[in-house]
Amino acid sequence: MFQEASATAHDVKTAVPGAKYYLLCEWLDMTPISTAPTDIDEVLLLRKAKRVGSQVRRHYATYESRQQVREEYAGYLIENPFSTYVFARLVSHIEGVLNDQDPEEGNVLNEGYF
């Protein structure tokens, strides 16, 4: 799925050069890798936790088996709530784009960059 997201980010940024592409994931489901060679600006993990392993998820295949492990999974969700920090980071990225303004010459000369 990361490769698909990377390809989509590339397509989006080709069509809209100034676009930002943030990949929102509920769980970490892969070994973290650098996004530098991709067009993904940042990967945000909403629960700051790994996904339940496939050896456990196989018990979710039927209604009856889901009922048997319901308490265990509910506990896992409670132990790994959505992170307000990660949501705030996403909002901060959005605010940065919304508040971006054209530089003024006087400020550029004072700061030395733009």
Order of alpha helices (4+ residues) and beta strands (2+ residues): alpha-beta-beta-alpha-alpha-alpha-alpha-alpha
